[in-house]
Amino acid sequence: MFAKINSSHLIGIEALCVDVEVDIKSMGMPSFTVVGLAEGAVKESKERVKASLKNLGYNIFANAITVNLAPADFKKEGTHFDLPIAVGLLNAFGIIDKKLEDTLIIGELSLDAKLRGVNGVLPMVIDAAKSGIRKVILPLENAEEASIVKESEVFGFEDLSEVIAFLSGNLTKERFVTDINDYFKNLQKPELDFADVKGQFFARRAAEIAAAGMHNLLFVGSPGSGKTMIAKRMPSILPPMTVEEAIETTKIHSVAGLIKDKGKLVVHHPFIAPHHTSSDVSIIGGTREVKPGAVSVAHNGILFLDEILEFKRSVLEVLRQPLEDGYVTISRANRTVVYPANFMLVGACNPCPCGNLGDKIKECTCTPHQIQRYRSRLSGPLMDRIDLQVTVTSIDFKDLSDMQPGESSDSISKRVKKATEIQKKRFANEDISYNSQMNESAIRKYCKIHDDALKILESINTKYGLSARAYSKLLKVSRTIADLANSKDIAKNHVLEAVQYRFLEQE
């Protein structure tokens, strides 16, 4: 007796089809073997499957049972093989008398035959649909997430008995349908608003430019100057996510297990703020299961490192590859996984160990050597990758109390949205969306610069000895400033403004 069930396996955020093959021999001693490079959680699935089927009255384990997860040349992990193994057993015994070649089955079983949600459903269903497998059976908890794939017929169930009745033709079930456009209607506005920020016009302008072009940004200032306050309000001015960005971000969050209980599409740009004690593995990704780290979870959003100079040097240095390439490659002994990591880095730190350098009232007690040593935690190559570097000065309490509320996020976001729409049209035939993602050929093509502006760049290069990367960053920021001004070419004033945000280390 033999049966084959379609399931799936994750490698990074991509999925591969796995055939769950069940072979039952009536001769021989009772046994239940799972082969095909099954790891710990998969090996344990036979105990969960046994208990579930026995509790439903199916005592079918007096035979020699072999389950093979094919292809067998890579390790299989996860609890989502429970349901396909159970259905495969029932199919092989003839209890479910139905061909299932066109059906993807995934889900975890509890001992009482209830179905539990699993991670990574969205990429599994997308891959199955590409392979021509359009019917999907899975836990009800994952049904909404899976139904995002409009080509698939998704059926969600609460327990194994419902699955058996459905596949046997004794239960009628409506497919789970989701209109992806409904997620983008009446989006809730972020609670934090730029109207709460008084003064700090220079820092606010830098935040607007960063949001418009998805540029990396660093705030340096004394404690209480408003660095974190501004950074936390940046999601409120980011442009709306596109459907493609939402699906790609949701895939990562699904694999990371961040939407298992919600089953919703991620429609807001992520804002990820790890603590400064975080390890390099938690930031870049890894562990034995090669899970995505903070840089990938922040894909299409913001990675905010508050007190960035308190992070370990090794943690900061691993950011260099994703900041440059937009993806991260994680290699372990048994696999190599590539995760998207196209995020905006926003950092905030004090100017010196005591935090009072440049403060109008408090006196700095740090020596020049201490200041230099403290700032050197951000290496030159990493600073080179930060487009906008801004000094945030504290505001006197008397001045603060007299100031009017700042410009609202709604007003700023309208300008940002117009600038990003210009970029989307400009890069319609390119594999990029924002100015910060331009490569050298795109810079030459789209950064047309006036002669007087070019002379300014040449003089700056002569004075400071810009690296090729720093020169490109200046052009990209200038291009974004020009887009905010609805200017076709980069003019002198755009370059001069961009230069103001570049030479923090010279102050």
Secondary structure, 3 states (H helix, E strand, C coil): CEEEEEEEEEECCEEEEEEEEEEEECCCCCEEEEECCECHHHHHHHHHHHHHHHHCCCCCCCCEEEEEEECCCCCECCCCCHHHHHHHHHHHCCCCCCCCCCEEECCEECCCCEEECCCCHHHHHHHHHHCCCCEEEEEHHHHHHHCCCCCCEEEEECEHHHHHHHHCCCCCCCCECCCHHHHHCCCCCCCCCHHHCCCCHHHHHHHHHHHHHCCCEEEEECCCCCHHHHHHCHHHHCCCCCHHHHHHHHHHHHHCCCCCCCCCCCCCCCEECCCCCCCHHHHHEECCCCEECHHHHCCCCEEEEECHHHCCHHHHHCCHHHHHHCEEEEEECCEEEEEECCCEEEEEECCCCCCCCCCCCCCCCCCHHHHHHHHCCCCHHHHHCCCEEEEECCCCHHHHHHCCCCCCHHHHHHHHHHHHHHHHHHCCCCCCCCHHHCCHHHHHHHCCECHHHHHHHHHHHHHHCCCHHHHHHHHHHHHHHHHHCCCCCECHHHHHHHHHCCCHHHC
